[in-house]
Amino acid sequence: MKQLSFADAEYAGKRKQTRRERFLIEMDQVVPWQALMALIEPHYPRGEGGRPAYPLAAMLRVHLMQNWFGYSDPAMEEALYEVTILRHFAGLHLDRLPDETTILNFRRLLEKHALASGILEVINGYLGERGLLLRQGSIVDATIIHAPSSTKNRDGKRDPEMHQTKKGNQYYFGMKAHIGVDDDSGLVHSVIGTAANVADVTQVGKLLHGEESYVCADAGYTGVEKRAEHEGREVIWSVAARRSTYKSLGKRSLLGRVIRQIEKAKAQTRAKVEHPFRVIKCQFGYTKVRFRGLAKNTAQLVTLFALSNLWMMRKRLLMAGEVRP
């Protein structure tokens, strides 16, 4: 039996439960741990012939905390030393904690074997089994993720895979996260990462899973149904009309009122696609890319959107008692 450290003994006697602690308790109950470990285990090193490897369960929990709280690799290592609740969640002790290189190597392992998309599939399969992902219709949208535009680095250049784009009257430098969302639950089923200057309408084919009967999108996707890649696709396209097409119609005009009511109904359905963006940007604090290159940042985005699905459905899962070990 391990002897309690002073930090653990002091933590055990505290009375107030913090928001971070409540968050970790809830997520611990709804994350499908066994299925995720079964996905990663074939690729995880066994530590034969050298220092014993850290338990896969512990490294997976550290990786998820890194995404939830926006820690870099060095910051995650320091947080494990400083914050008792993070060590308890990962099942680690002060006498043996992973360093920043070990945390980096685990993330690179997931990138090398493209396991981020597998994590999204496992979580969506888990939610689909419980009737939370219906796949009858899809909503598509994109958001800009900022990247550092400074050239004060070793190469003296900005990231060549990121790009500048104009939105409204302002220029942004970075990448775009394109997502396809279930129209009923608002859960993300597809994620694509591109440079910021890539047109939204060109990525729609990659965001559809093929089982939907209709697709909703904002005015930026005008003309999507006429593109060659969608020829023969039997779906109903519900694309918002540009305001300039009905702005000339007066508010008292019958036709104007009807069009505005139709556009309002479209917007109410389309609003669900904004919820995952809010979760990763406001809840998880992901507002700027952390790495160089699209591949690494896209892998992190896929993981974040997979975790956002669990976050949005956590209360329904907990109320139904649908928790996994």
Protein Blocks (a to p, Z undefined) as FASTA:
>chain_A
ZZddfklmmmmmpmbdcfklmmmmmmmmmpcfklmmmmmmmmpcehioiacdddfklmmm
mmmmmmmnopafklmmmmmmmmmklmmmnopafklccdfklmmmmmmmmmmnopmmmmmm
mmmmmmmmnopanolaccdddddddddfbfbbfkopacfkbccddehjaccedddddddd
dfklopafbdcdddfklcfklmmmmmpgolacbdcddfklgoklmpmklgoiacdddddd
dfklmmmpcfklmklmmmmmmmmmmmmmmmmmmmmmmmmmmmnopabdfbecjklmmmmm
mmmmmmmmmmmmmmmmmmnopacZZ
